[in-house]
Amino acid sequence: MAEAEVVERFPATVQVVGAPEPVINQHYKRVTLAQLRQHKKVKQQMANGLDVAYMGERPDQKRRWPYIWFQHDQIKIAMMGDNSSRYFANLHPFGFGPTQQWVDAENQFLTELRVLPAKGSDTDSSEACELELEPEKEANCPQLEEVHRAELREQGFTVVGPTAAFRCAVLDALRLANMLLGAAVNWSLGNFSAPWADKLLASNSEGCHNLRVRLNDEASAPFAKVLSFILPLAEELMQEPVEVPNCCQLASLPPDGAPTSDWTSQGDQTTTYHVDGRGQLKNNIALIVGVALTPPERSSSSWGAFVCHPGSHRNARLHQQYTDQYEGRVEPMDLGSPHMVPLGQADLLVAHPLLAHRRSQNWTGGESCFSVAAPLCFGALAVWGRLEMCRGVKLG
């Protein structure tokens, strides 16, 4: 990929999260490499660097600024005054991508480190877009019965079965999902043979460590088609026109654990959960909508396709303290044992935005990432509506 093509993909502002050093975790503004080199404390020669870099917005206690620069196919994070960079990753073809593997100077993997387009930057795709979808005919769409409404009110989620037409649309979306996952792996190995996928895959965002797929290109038509089946259901539920996001989340679940671990008797092994919105409540999300692209195999040890705490959307005490809980100022509330929600292929999950939930665990040997191992929650819709929901966009 030519240098000019790479540079134009970089947003004006980025944010680093998950680095071991607190000063690294902040916002960075884009500058040219020449501007960065003007700072007297920059000691690295930065030979063969791209003509783009980022400067941190605040220094450490010694008045040294962190910065980000690019050399060949690598992205690097350094501190002014150092002779070498502290963190390294292979540069994703479309900028900052989910397949980047960060290491420190001692080649230790840093699985939490992420560089993200900052909210409001010129490539941030977290806002609603003007994607025009023609809703499918009502007879072809999944239907909300009174039992579904009651479940949504009482337990905070419900599962709606597919129609034949919707199932066909999901099969097309599954094919595209497999192609995108394959492109991401090939890119990580240096093979850029699917340029069409580069138009669809968006940069990662905080709290979303799966692929984000743009819905603004002809190639994303299978995903947009699935959303067109969901529009009538969402509008019926919200009693208002829906906001269509410009991205959806493509979430796959490869097996957990070590390659040689005994997984056949494994069960659920975590008590963690989260409420969407990254600790900010109300959380600017109106509705969580997911579609399972694949069913779990009969031999699967995947612990459900969606794990949640039924009724937690009405837990006022949880939501009053959740921001403090999320930011580590108070101990997490014990919500008891979670509930797994198995989803068959093309089942539609509809959930309240304040429902406490998490990703499931998958110990199976029978599923693979490339069949989009259950669960896969795809698609997003959000509007101002009833059921104490909030206006906004859900990316996953």
N, C-alpha and C positions, 0 to 999 in steps of 0.2 A: 504494500500500500504506500503510495507516494506521501512525502512529508506534508505537502499542502493539504491532502485529503485528511490526514490525521489531525493536523492542527485545527482545522475548521470544526472538528467534532468536539472540541474541548469547551465546556461551559465557562462563563465569566467567573463563577464562584463555585468552589467545591468545599466539602466538609469531610474531615477524617474522623472516623469513629473506631473504637476498639483497640487503639494502640496502647502498649504497656505504659508509655510515658504520658501523663496527663496533658503536658503542654502541646503534644502532637495532635491531640484531639480538639480541633477548632476549625474555623472557617479560613479559607485561603482564597486570595484574589489572583486572577490571571495576569501575568506580566510577560514581557518578552525575555528571552534568555539574556540579551544584552543588558536590560534593566536590572536583572538579578545580579549580573556580574559586577555592576557598579558599586554594590555594597562591599565595603572594605573587609568585612568579616567573612566573606565567602572565600574559602581557601581551596575548594575543589576546582580543578581545571575544567571539568565538564566538557571534555572533548567529545565530538560527534553527537552533541546534544541537539534535540529538536528546538526550534526557535519559539518555544513556549514553555513557561514555568509558572509556578504559583508561590506566592509569599503569604505566610501566616499573618493573621491580624493582631496577634499579641505575642510578646517575647516571653522567655523564661525569666527566672529571678536574676540571671546574669545579663539580661538585656540581649539575649541571642534569639533570633527569629528562626522558626522552622520553615522549610521550603520544600517544594516538590519539583523535580525535574525529570527529563526523559532522555535516555541514551539508547540508541538503536531500538530494540524492541522491549526495553525495560522502563518501568516507572519506579522512581526512587524518592525516598523521603530522607531529608538530612537536616542538620542543625548548623547554623552559621558558626564558624569557628572550628568545625570538625574538618578533617582531611578526607573523610570518606562518608558515604551515606549509611544510614542506620537500618533502613527497611527497603526491600526490593520485591518486585513482582513483574511477571511478564505483562507487557502492555496488550490489553484486549483490542481487537481490531476496531471496535466502535467506541473506543475511549475507556471508560471505567466499567468493567463488566463483572458478572457474577462468577466467572470461572477463574479469576485471578487468584493465585496462591502466593500469599505474602510470607516472606522469611526475614529473619533478622540477620545481623552480621555473622552470627554463628550458625547460620542455616537451620535455625529452629522455626518450624511453621507457626504462623500467627493466624489462627482460623477466624478470629473476631475482627481483624483489621479490615476496614473498608474505606475506599475513597468514593464519595457520592456527589452527584450534582446537588448543590445547595438549593433549597426551596426558593423558587422565584428566579433562578438563573435561566439563561436563554435556552438551555436544553432540558430543563426540568419538565417532566411530563406527568406531574402528579395532579394537574388540574383537569377539569372537564374540557372536552374538545367539541367541535362542531360536527362530529361524525353523524351523518344522516343515515339512519337505519329505517327501512320500511318494515313495520311490524308484520309478523306472519299472521295468517288467518287464525282466528281464535280457535277454530275446531282442530287445528294442527298443534296447538300449544298445550303444555302442561297446565292442568286446571286446579285451582284452589277450591277445595271443598270446605264445608264448615268445620270438619274435624281438623283440617290443616290450620285454620284460623285459631281454633281453640288451643292447639298444641303450641302455636307461636306465642299466643298470649301467656300460657301457663308455664311452659318449659323453656321458651326462648328460641326454639328451632322447630322445623318440621321438614319432612322429606316428601317431595311430590314425584310420583312416578312419571316416566316419559310416555309420549305418544310415539307412534311408528315414525312419523315424519321427523320428530325431534331426535329420535335415535339415529336416523340416517345422517342428520346434520352433525351429531356428535362423532360419528365414525369418520367423517371428513375432517373434523377438528383434531381427532386423534392422529390421523395421518400427518397433518401439519405439525402437531406437537412432536411426533417422533423425528420429523425432518429437522426441526429447530434444535432439539436436543442433540441430534447427531452433528449438526453444524457447530454447536458450541464446543463439543469434544474435539472435532477436527481443528477448530481454531486454536484450541489450547495446545494442539500438537503442531501448529504452524501451517496447517493446510487451509487456505482461504478459498476453497473451490465453490462456495455457495454465496456469491455476492448479493443475491436477492434477500437472503436471511439478514444481512447487515442492515437492511432498511426496516426490519421488523423488531429486532431485539433492542430494547432500550437499556440504558444504564441502570444499575441496581439502585435501590433506595433503602434508606434505613428501615429495618424491620421487615424487609422482604428479600430473603436470600435465595429466591428462586428466579427463574427467567421472567422478565417483564417484556411483554409483546405489544408493540404499537398497533393500534387499530386504525391506521391512516394510510394504508397502502393496499393496492389490489391483491397482493399476495396474502394478506391477512383475512381475506373474504370468508374462509371457513369459520374463523372465530367470530367474526361479525355476524355471520348467519346464525350461530348459536345464540348470540345476544338478541337477535331479532325475535326468536321464539320466547325469550324471557320478558321482553318489553311489555306485552299485554298483562302478564301476571303481576309485574311490578307496579304498573300503573293502576291496576285494579286494587292492589293492596294499599298503595300510597294515596290514591284518589287525586293524583296530579301527574303531569308529564314527568318522565324521569330524565335525569342527567346521565348521559352515556360517557363513560371514561375514555380517555385516549389510550389507555394501556390496560391490559389484564395480566394477572399473575398465572404463570404456568408452573405449578408446583408438583414436582416428582419426589418420590420417597424411596431411595435406594436402601438396601439393608443396613441396619445399625451394627455396631460391634466390630471386633477384630475379625480378619479373614478366617482365622482358624478357631474361632470361639464355638462352643456348643450352643447352638441357637434353637434346637428343636423343642426345648422346654421353656423357652423364655416367655415371660409375660410383661405386662406394663411395669416399668421400673422408674417412673418419675411422677412427682406430684406438682410439677410446675404448671402454670397457666398464665394467660395474659388476657387483657381486654384491649381490643383494637383502639388505636389512637395514641399509642406510645406514651401513655400516662396522662394525657390531656382529656379530661372529661368535662362536659360532653365532648365527644370525640370527632365531630364533623363527619360522621359516617351515618348513613341512613339505613342501609340494609346490606347484610352479607349474603351474597348469592354465589353458590359454587356448583359446578357440574362435574361429576365423576366421569372421566374419560375411559377408565378401565375398572373392571371389578376385581376384587381380590380372588386369587385362585383358591380352590378348595383346600389345598395343602398349605395355604399361606399362614404364617405366624404374625402377620401384620395386625396390630392391635386397633382394629377399627379404621374407618376412613376419615373420621372426624371425632375428636375427643373434647368433651365439654362438661360443664357443671350445670345441669338443668335448673332453671329458676334463678340463676345467678344474675340475670339481667334485671331482676327486681330486688336485689340485695342492696338496699340503700347504704348500709354501713360499709360494704365493700367499696362502693363507688365514692363515698366520702373520703376514704383513706387511700384510694388506689394510687393517686399521684405520689403521695409519700411512700407508699409501698413500692411502686415502680422505681423510684429514685433512691431506694435503700434506706429511708429514714425510719421506717417501721417494719416489723416482721410481717411477711405475707400472711394473710388470713387463711386459716385452714378451712377449705371448702369440702373436705371429705373426699371420698373416692369419686373419680370422674366417670363419665358415661361414654362408652364408645358408640358411634353411630355408623354402622356398616352401610355402605352405599354400593348399589349395583350400577352397572354401566348405564350412563345417561340419566341416573337419578339426579334430581335437582334439590340441593340443600338451600333452604332459606332460613336465615338466623338473625336475631336481634343484634344490633351493633354493640350492645353492652354485655353480651353473653361472654362469660369467662370460658376460654377454650385454649387449645394448643394443637400442635402437630402430633400425629400419632407416632408410635414406634413400629418399626418394621424389621423383623428378625428373619424373614423368610429367605430361602434359597431359590424359590421357584419363580420369583418376580425379578425383573430387571428394570433399571432406570429407563431403558429405551422402549419398554412397553408402558411407560408412565405408571409405575407401580402405585397402587392405591395408597393414599388418596390423591386425587388431583382436583383441587378447587379452582375452577377456571371462571373468569368473567366477573363483572362487577357492575352494580347499578346503585345509584344513590340519589335521593331527592328529599325534600321536606315532606313529611307525611305523618300518619297516625302512629299509634303504638309507642308514643314517646320517642320517636326516632328523630335524627338530626339531619340537617342538610350537609351534603358533602359527597365525596367520591371514595369508594373503596377499591383499592388496587389488589384484590386478592380474596 
